[in-house]
Amino acid sequence: MPHKMGNKNTNNRAKALIAKHLREIISKDIKGKSFGLVSVNEIEVTSDLGLAKIYVSFLGVKDKFDALEHLKNKGGMIRSSLAHMLSMRKTPELRFYLDESYDNYEHINELLKH
């Protein structure tokens, strides 16, 4: 049983490090009107640390899906920068997804008002 807990702790540490460094990379290296303000809201990392699913939201952009595509296109550069910052054996593959939870919250809020 303790072996599984160790894996969970490693996974949580990896998620925290990846989140910290991703926020730093995105805020410093990814700029332009197409991105607006990018928020990294959630990260899921597989147990083998081979894949990281990153849920992001955008503020101040006209087309969130276009901004997401631009971010995905920068994925290789982001992963390379992340690899230099992490002290891990391997850097996970990064997959970006649009987190629409805030938009859904706003929509539900509007429906409840009426």
N, C-alpha and C positions, 0 to 999 in steps of 0.2 A: 503493500500500500504506500509506503513513503516514497517509493520510486516514482509513482505517478504524480505525487505532490511536487516533487522536484521538477518534473517536466512542466507542470503548471506554473511554478514560480519562474522557471527559465522563460517560458512563453510570455508571462506577464512583464518580466524585465525587458525582454526583446520588444514587446509592444510599446512599452514606455519609451525606450531608447529610439525606436523607429519614429514614433510620434514626435518626440522632441526634435530630432534632427530633420524630419520632413518639414515641420513647421518652419524651421530655420532656413532650410534650402528654398522652400517655396517663397518665403517672405523676402529673401535676399536675391535669389537668382532668377525667379520666374516673375517677370514684370510685363506690363503691357495692358492696353485697354481691353483686350479680349479676356483677360483674367479677372479684372476688378480685384476685389478682396477675396482671397481663397481661405476657407476655413476647413481644417482637417478635423472632422467630427468624431470619427470612429475608425479603429483599425482592428482587423481580425487577422491573426497570424496562424498558419497551420502548425501542428505540433512538431513537424520536422523543420520548421522555419524556412521552408522553401517558397512559400507564397504569402504575400500580405495583401489583403483586400482593404483598400483605403476609401472611406466614404467622405466625400467633400461637398461643400456648398459654396456658392459664389454670391457675393453681394456687389451690386453696382455694374452688372453686365446685362446686356439686352437678351442674349441667347445663352442660357446655362449649358445647353447641350453642346453648342459650339465651343464654349469655354472648356468643357470637359474633354472634348476631342483634342483641343490644343494642349491641354495638360497631359493627356495620354501620349501625344506625340513627343512630349518632352520627357517621357518616362525613362528612356535610356539614360539621358543626362542626369536625371534625378537619382536613378539607381546607382550610377557611377559615383556621384557626389556622396550618396549615402554610404556606399562601400568604403570610402575614404574616412568617414566619420565613425563608423561602427567598429568595434573590436570583436567581431564575430567571424567564425570560419567562413560562412557564406552569407551573401546578401540575398534576401528573398526577392523573388520576382514581384513586381509591383503591379497591381491592377486597381485602377481608379473607377469609382462608382459615384454617381450623383446621389447625395443624401437629400431627400426631399421631405424629411420629417418636419422641418420648420414650416415649409410651404403647406404641408398637410395640416399642421397645427393651426396655421392662420386660416385655412379654408374651413376647418371645423369650427373655429372660433366665430367666423363670419356667419356660418349657418346657425349657430346657437343664438346669435344676436337677433335673428329674424324670426 
